[in-house]
């Protein structure tokens, strides 16, 4: 399937791309529909790709590539502001060799071959399931009726009884999430495999997030202090905010999606991935894929021997330590970050913050004509 590798795919005509997507959809799980081509552009990368839907969830085609992943040294180097911030923060923790410290937090450098695949655009919580009020009452939890009644009158945005249930105000409605107690990773893998899906590997996650970049972040080696970041609010220097991040530039003729909407103030009760928030790390990237962009959350990937390898967060360890935006969001913003302390969490604690997305590896799909 050479045509589905990135170097060849980028040079195909729109008609050829359409034909490939229409051939692929015939071999996909029942209910998968092809919606057409769309172009996504961000961080200096641009991809015209196929968009699919399955049970109202969006998937995008991601071409394969041979890439180098992992991090051990700067590619371009930090700018003055990032350098000063990083060294000042590191020195306060007694860290003298900043590059060695960072390299120790990252996955090792390795060359990998990523196959073409369909990737779900948004993530699903593994630990929490949204239920109706009737379903919640059916759980017969002693604390739930009183908590729900008080929450409706409180004016709070969110309430959680740890590893039991969450209540969230969302545009005048109360959403109820129940902890998915008792589920194991094997259950998820078995269920998704039976439906024709797989889970991401760490290599695949780093590729879809960074696109094969060799820099610390998808946009470069320096931190972007103009970003809106969840938990930190609006940056003080918003007057310097890159307007490509905060205004919609979708062109109906070329279908270019910069991953942004009209400028609105985000709220913590926004639905994850609903695309009406304005936190920069949560917006669609150059493949059209959205990430949690939240250091308190992890995205589930599988490492060697199918062990759990969480990506995209550290459970909030650095942000709770008051390290400032650069180190606080290093786990969520860096392409290659690994949480070295995740083994200290038991499975239920990890589930609380764990999200996953489904993929279909096209090398496992027999496509007519190949």
ABEGO torsion letter per residue (X at the ends): XAAABAAAAAABBAAAAAAAAAAAAAABBBGBBBAEBBBBBBGGBBBBBBBBBBGGBBBBBBBBBBBBBEBABBAAEBBAAAAAAAAAAAAAAGBABAAAAAAAABBBBBBBBBBBBBBBABBBBAABBBBBAAAAAAAGBAAAAAAAAAAAAAGBABBBBBGABBBBBBGGBBBBBBBBBGBBAAAAAAAAAAAGBBBBBAAAAAAAAAGGBABABAAEABBBAABBBBGAEBBAAAAABBAAAABBABBAAAGBBAGBBBBBBBBAABBBGAGABABAAABBBAAGBBBAGBAABBBBBBBBGGBBBBBGBAGGAAAAAGAEAAAAAAAAABAABBBAAAAABBAAAAAAABBBBBBBBAAABBBBGX
